[in-house]
Amino acid sequence: MARILVVDDDAGVRSFLVGALVKAGHEVTAAEDGEAGLAALARQGFELLLTDLKMPGMDGLTLLTRAKAEQPELEVIVLTAHGSVDTAVAAMKAGAFEYLTKPLESPAELRLVASRALERRALLTFREASQPDAEDGPTLTWNAPAMAPVAEALRRVAPTQAAVLLLGESGTGKEVAARAVHQWSTRRDGPFVAVNCAALTEILLESELLGHEKGAFTGATTTRRGRIELAQGGTFFLDEIGELKPELQAKLLRVLEEKRFERVGGARSHVADVRWIAATHRDLAQMMEAGTFREDLYHRLAVFPVRLPPLRDRPEDLAPLATVLLARIAAEMGRPGLSLSEAAVARLQEQPWPGNARELRNVLERAAILAEGPLVEPRHLWLDAGRAAPVPGASTRLPELNLEALERRAIEQALEAESGNRKRAAARLGIGLRTLYDKLRRMGLHADDEG
């Protein structure tokens, strides 16, 4: 769940966007033009901005530029019915995460792109150098000795055009590493475009990569540029490359070899001027032996392989990463200032973290729900998700909360965060308003005043 700002001068489009995102459990604020959007950003913190490009007064590109200048960590998705490659590239260069053409093909498409943008923001563990014109690029917040050779390898390969293959378990920061290579490269002023090969069906993935012409398949009502085309002059990041089906592996290999591609349903050839970075948690050597991953594609992508060690081998990184993640979780829950006690950090450092950063975020999110005051203590760290949550405040043997008690606490905290506004609390919880009223009645929490 995140706080999202939608800016569009078309009331119908605003309603569609808000509805699709609220259904995914996000808290959404809408504004009718760029000036109102900028004012909303000044009043309240948001994790994601969706803005139309063509609007009267302040246009979306101006809003994007000003918003990123004031809130660099804000992710931005731009939408337009008047798109061109030039405006797409301009938006990506200005810091947009993604560029979508209206009308959108489905609410699911919007929710998928929003989810990817929010995931990138949550996993971001590097910051820009203190000087905006610094030549050294971003400074990684990796502190562990195990990460020193990784950072050095990324710095060495970044100025070249060599394809990079990032290896390691899920949640080890492969996209962070990919973005660092982009920022240190000669393509830093171009777009950074990512696609998760595991997130889309085979048919949709081909369209995402190459784009499609109008009428290429059922539902292709407009021409759409693919991710490779939007990444022209920049970096193209293929996450979870091990999930790519054999048929698409062959098509991708052709693009890598010929540096050209055609949209789905099209005959015109387009140049693929991109720097390739791929990532996977799978053992590609085993996949090649099994015949599920092409050896020729592997050698094209693995010109410079880099393996990222798991979090359990980087104990020095745990405290700063946990601090960053908890701060973002607390902001999402309307609890700014929530922090980890020294004892809680020590408890976290004892864990093996097989799920790496994603598992750590889950533990911290549960802790933020359970913590009564400004500090997360060891008793709030519900490390075994298979058991019921520990009761906050217990000092010796910890009894257990049943699911109803945990649900009650989550509802009470959502209502408190939204100053009693039940509509916003329902959106924060990811449930419908009617469902919230039903739960309030069942729990005896005075739900009679629905009007």
N, C-alpha and C positions, 0 to 999 in steps of 0.2 A: 504494500500500500504506500502511495506517495502523494505529495501535493503537486498538482499539475495545473498550469495556467493555459487556457485556450483563448486565442485572440483571432477573431475572424469577423468581418463586417456583414457576413451573410448569416441571418438568424437561423435559417434551416441547417446550415452546415455546423454552426455552433452547437445546436441542439443534438445533432448526430454525434459529434465528437464527444460532447459531455456525456451523453447516454452510454456510448461505447466504453468510455473510460471508467465511469462510475460503476458500470456492471462488472468491471474487473476489480472493484474494491478500492479505487483511488478517490481521493478528495479533489474535486475539480472546481476551479474558479473560471468564469468566463468573462471576457471583455470584448467590446464591439469594435475597437480600433486600437492603433498603436499607442496613442497617448494614454488611453485607459489601461492598456496592458502594462505600460511602463510605470504608471502610478500604482498598479496592483503589485508589481515586483518590488516597488519601494516600500509598500506597506507590509508585505508578508514574504517569507521565504518559500521558494518553490524548488523542486528537484528537476522539473521538466517543463519546458515551454513549447507549445504547438502554436505556430503562427502562420496565417496566410501571407503571401508575398504581395499581392495586389490589393491595396486598401487605400481609401481616401486619406489624405493627410500623411501621417507617418507610415511609410510602407514597411513590410515585414523585414526586409534586409536591414533597414535602419534600426528597427526594433531589435533584431538579432544582434547587430553590432554593439548597440548601447547596452543591451542586457548582458552580453558576454564581457564587456568592459567592466561592468559593475559586479557581476557574479560569474567569475571564470568557470566555476564548477557546474554551472547550470547547463543541462543538456537541452538542445533545441532541435525540434523537427519542423521543417518548413513545408507548407502545402500551397499549391497553386494550380489553377486551371490554365495558366498562360505560360507554362514552362518552356525552357530551352536549355540546351547544354550549357550555354553561357551563364544563365541565372543559376542553374544547379551548381556549377563549379564555383560561382561567386558565393553562394550560400555555404558550401562546404568549406571554402577557404576562410570564410568569416567565422567558422566554428560550428556549423550545423552538424548534427549527428546523422541526419537522414533527410532526404528530399522525396516527398510523395506528391503524385499528381492527382488532382481532383477530376472527376469523382472517384473516391476510393472504392476498391473492388469489394471490400467487405469490412465490417467492424473487427473481425478477427485479424485482418491485415494490420489495422491500426494498433490493436492491442499487442500484437507480436512485436512491432517496431518499437512501441513505447516500452515494452518489457525489456527489450535489448538495450535501449538507451539507459534505462534505470539500472540495469545490471552493470553496465559499464561504469556508471557513476559510482555505484556501491563498491566496485572492486578497484577503483582508481587509487593507486598507492604511490603516485609520483606527483610532484609539484613542479611548476615552472620555475626556472632560475629567477633569482630576486630581481635582476635587471631584465626588462622586456627585450632588449636587444643583445642579450648575452649570447656569445657564440657557442657556448658549451651545451646548449639545449637544456633539457629537464634534469633535475637532480633527483635521483631515485632515493626513496626513503628506506631501501633495504639496508639493514645494519649488520646482518649476519656475515661472518667470514665466508660461509658457504656461497654467498651471493656475490662476493668480490670478483671471482673469475667470470661469472655470468655477466655482470655489468661491464667488465672489461671487454668481453667478447662482443657484446652488443655495440659498444662504442667503436670497436675496430671495424665491424662489418657495415655499420650504418652509412658511412660516406660512399660505399660502393653501390653497385646495382645488383649484387648477388642475391638470389632467392634465399630466404631464411626459413628453416623448419624448427619450430619451437616444440620441445617434447617435455612431458611431465604429467603428473597426476592432475585430475580436475581440481580447480581452485588454487593452483600454485602461482597464478599471476601471468599467464601467457599473453593475454591481451594487453596487460600493462607493459610487458616487454616489447610487444609489437609496436605499441604507440611510442615507446622510448626510441626504438629504431627509426621510426618515422620522424620524430622531432629532432633527432641528431643527423638526419640525412639531408642531402641536397634538395629533396622533394618536400621539405618541411612546410613550404608555403602552398603546396597542393593539398587536395583532400585526403583524408584517411577514411577508407570505406571498408566495413567489415560485413561478412555474412557467416552465419552459423549453419554449417552443412547438416547438422543434426536436427535443426528446428523446422525444416520445411520438407514437404513431400518431393519426390523426384521431379514431378511435372512443374511444381512451383519453383523448385530450386533452379532448374534450367532457365526459367523465365527471369528469376532474380539475378542470375549471373549474366546472362546474355541480353536480357530484355526481350520484348516481343512486338510484332507488328499487329495493328488492328485486324481482328478476325483470324488470328493465328490459331485460336482454339476457342472452345465455348467459354464465354465470359470475358474474352479479350475485346472489350468494347472500345478501347483506345490504344494507341501506340504507347509503349512504355520503354524507357531506357533502362538497361540493366546496370547492376552494380559496377561491372568492369568499365562501362562507358562513363559512369559518374566519377570513377576514380582516376580518370585521365590526368596525367601529370603528377599523380600522387602515389599513395600506397594502397594496395588491395590485400586485405587480411582474410584468409580462409580459415575460420575456426572449425575445429572438429573435422579435419580433412579425412580422417579415417572412416567417417560415416558416408562418404561420397560413393554412390552406386557405380558399378563398373562402366555402364553406358556413359555416365557423365564424366568419369575419369578420362575416357577416350576423348571426349569433346574438350575438356580442360587441357589435356596434353596438346591437342592441336593448337589451341590458343597460345600456350606457352612456347611452342615450337615456331609457329608462324607469326606470332605477335599481331594476329588479326582475328576477327570473329564476325559472325552474322547473327542478327537477332532471330529469335524463333519466328518462323513464318516469313522471313525476309531473305532477299538475295544480295543486298548491298553489303560490301565488306567494310568493317570499321577497324581502325588501328587500336591496339591494346597497349597504350603507353603507360604502363603501371609497374611499380616495384612489388614483387610477390613475397608475401609472408604467409606461411601456413602453420597450423598448430594442431596437435592431437595428444590425447592421453593414451591412445592405443599403441600396441607394439606392431609397427608397420612391417618389421622384418618377418614376424610370424604371419602377418596377413599376406605378404608377398609369397611366402612358402605355401600358404593355403590357396593361393590364386585369387584372393579377394581384393588385392591392391596391386596395381600395375607397377612393375619394377622401373619401367622407363619414366613414369610420372614421378615416382619417388626420387629418382636421381635428378630430375628437373627441379624439384622443390627443395631437396636436401643439399643444395650447394654448400650451405653453411648451417649445420644443425647445432642447436643449443639446447641443453637439457636444464630445466629449472628444478631444483631440489624441493622436496615436500616441506611443509611447515614444520614437521617434527624435527627436521635437520637444521632448522633456522630459528632456534629459541629466542635469539636476540630480536627477531622481527615480530614476535608475537605481541608484545606490549604495545608498540606503536600502531600495529595494525588493528588490534582490539580497540584501542583508543579512538582511532578514526571511524571504525565501524559503529561503535557504540554512540558516538556523537551524531552520526547520520540517522541511526535508528531512533535516538531520543528526539531528534528534530521531526522525524516522521510521525512520532507518537505525541508530539506537542509537549515534550518534557525536556526542554533545553537545560543544560547544566548537569545532567545525569552523568556520573563518572564511575570509574572502577576504583575500589579500594586496593591498597597494596596487597592485602591478603587475597583478594579476588584474582589479581594478576598472578600471584604466586600459584594459586590453585589452577588457573588456566595453563600455566607453563608446565604443569605436571602431566598434562594430557597428551596423547599421541597424535590426535587430530588426523585420522585417516581421510576425512573429508575436506581437509585443509581450510581455506578461507570461507567456503560456503558453510561448512559445519560450524565454524567459529561464529559466523553471523547468526545462524539459527540459535545457538546457545545464548548469545548476547540479546537476541530479540526476546527470547523467553525470560531472561533475567530482567530486562526492562519492564516486562509485564508484572513480574513478581516483586520488584523493588518498591518499597513504600516511600523511602526518602530519596535524597540526592545521590546516595552512594549504592553501588552494586556490591554486595558482600558475598563471601563464599556460599552462604546459605541460599542465595538466589540463583546459583549456577546449577541449573537442571541439566546435568551432563548426560543422563540416560533418558533419551526421548521415549524409550519403551516403557517407562514407569510414570506414575502420576507425579505432578509437580510438588516440590517441597513447600511446606507452609512457611511464608515469610515471618520472621520474628521468633521462630522456635530456636531454643538455645541448646538443647541436648538431643535426645532422640527425636528425629524429624518425622512427625506424622505425615500423612499424604492428603492432598486435595483430590476430590473426585472431579470428573470432567465438568459437572454442573457448577462447582465452586470456582473452578478456573474460568469458565465462561462468564460467570457473574462478575468476577474481578475485571475481566477484559471489558465488559460492558460498562461497568462503573468508571473505569479509567477513560474509556472513549467519551463518555458523557462529561466527565470532568474536563478533559482536554478541549471539548467543544462547547464549554460553558453551558451545558444542558441542552444544546441544540440537537434534537434527536435525529433530524434529517442528516445533518453532517456526521453525527456519531454513527448512524447506520452505514453511511458511505465509508467512513474510516474502518469499520468492522468488516466491510465487504458483504453486507446483507441488505435485504430490502427493508424499507421503513415499516411495512406491515409485520414482517418477521421480527423486527426489533420490539414493536409494541406487544406482540404475542409473548416474547421472552420476558419482557418487563412484567406483564401480568402474572405469568407463571411464577416469577421470582418474588412477586409482591412488591415491586419497585414503583408503584403508582403510575400506571400507564393509562389511566382513564381519560386524561385530558389530551385527546388526539388532535383536537382542532387547533 
